[in-house]
Amino acid sequence: MQRVQQIKKLGRQAQKGFTLIELMIVVAIIGILAAIAIPQYQDYTARAQMARAVGEMGAYKTAFEDRINSGQPPALLADIGFVISNLYADPTLPTTAQMATGAFTWAATIGGAGKSASPAVSGAVITWSRDNAGTWSCRTTAPAASTGWKNTYAPASCPI
């Protein structure tokens, strides 16, 4: 009986923590997971920023249509209710002559000074175009500089 108690006591003393190999295995597993997860998260962030910028710029189509129908081309960005974005530079308004024909473009460049866009999408250009018939279309232009851009970053509603 006493011998059994001594063996139990030794077993309790030996297991007070993890062995070095167990800790190394855990660290290796965490490293592998991080190596997979971080690039995936960066891709997700870049795609989400592009989709957000396309959506924000597309929201102004209604304001443009209202101005065209009322015969009052916007002179300032505030005329269409533009709100400054932290993703892209302020777009340039179409000229009065372009607005009069009904065919014009509305474009903005992602990123730039003071903007918080992912480096992978910085420099991409989103262009909304309106034709004379009032049909809108969207196009994405990849950045000129090599920033890690992938064509999958462009939303399906605004292809390359």
Buried (B, 14 or more C-beta within 10 A) or exposed (E): EEEEEEEEEEEEEEEEEEEEEEEEEEEEEEEEEEEEEEEEEBBEBBBBBBBBBBEBBBEBBEBBEEBBEEEEBBEEBEBBEBEEBEBBBEBEBBEEEBBEEEBBBBBBBBBBEEBEBBEBBBBBBBBBBBEEEEEEEBBBBBBEEEBBBEEEBBBEEBEE
